[in-house]
Amino acid sequence: MRQVRRFFVLVVVVSVVMALVPMALAEQAEKVNINKASVTELTKLKKIGQKYAERIVAYREKNGPFERPEDIIKVKGIGQKIFELNADIITVK
């Protein structure tokens, strides 16, 4: 009975740890500075492929740096949904 209890406690502890690790890693996700990132770095954003990344770079070269993360929606083809998917990892600082 004692071994069953220890096994159960071990299973609970392992389950809790496994549940917390992804959250901790998500919080440490690397920020992407849309004013400095290369095309390759920009493709790390969700729903941003090569074409959109090139558009972001072209936009900032033509219009200057983005003032706010939300300004990414000024780039043709990037809308509110894409911004919302990436809002937690986009930075301009």
WOKARA-V193301 format. One record per residue. N is the residue number from 1. BURIAL is b if it has 9 or more other ideal C-beta (glycine too) atoms within 8 Angstrom, else e. D_CENTER is the distance of its C-alpha to the mean C-alpha in Angstrom with 2 decimals. Layout:
BEGIN
N_BURIAL_D_CENTER + N_BURIAL_D_CENTER
END
This chain:
BEGIN
1_e_46.40 + 2_e_45.02 + 3_e_43.05 + 4_e_41.58 + 5_e_40.43 + 6_e_38.84 + 7_e_37.09 + 8_e_35.79 + 9_e_34.49 + 10_e_32.79 + 11_e_31.12 + 12_e_29.90 + 13_e_28.55 + 14_e_26.74 + 15_e_25.25 + 16_e_23.99 + 17_e_22.46 + 18_e_20.75 + 19_e_19.34 + 20_e_18.04 + 21_e_16.50 + 22_e_13.40 + 23_e_12.78 + 24_e_13.41 + 25_e_11.12 + 26_e_8.12 + 27_e_9.31 + 28_e_9.61 + 29_e_6.19 + 30_e_7.01 + 31_e_6.76 + 32_b_7.68 + 33_b_11.08 + 34_b_12.10 + 35_e_15.64 + 36_e_15.85 + 37_b_13.51 + 38_e_15.57 + 39_b_15.48 + 40_e_14.34 + 41_e_11.37 + 42_b_10.43 + 43_b_10.75 + 44_e_7.66 + 45_b_5.99 + 46_e_7.02 + 47_b_10.75 + 48_b_11.20 + 49_e_14.06 + 50_e_16.63 + 51_e_18.51 + 52_b_15.90 + 53_b_14.65 + 54_b_18.36 + 55_b_18.86 + 56_b_16.33 + 57_b_18.21 + 58_e_21.52 + 59_b_20.85 + 60_b_20.18 + 61_e_23.16 + 62_e_25.34 + 63_e_24.36 + 64_e_23.16 + 65_e_19.97 + 66_b_17.77 + 67_e_18.96 + 68_e_16.17 + 69_b_12.58 + 70_e_14.33 + 71_b_16.55 + 72_b_14.30 + 73_b_16.16 + 74_e_19.25 + 75_b_18.39 + 76_e_20.45 + 77_e_18.82 + 78_b_15.59 + 79_e_16.20 + 80_e_15.21 + 81_e_13.65 + 82_b_11.14 + 83_b_10.47 + 84_e_10.23 + 85_b_7.72 + 86_b_5.25 + 87_e_7.46 + 88_e_6.01 + 89_b_4.16 + 90_b_7.08 + 91_b_10.30 + 92_b_13.81 + 93_e_15.51
END
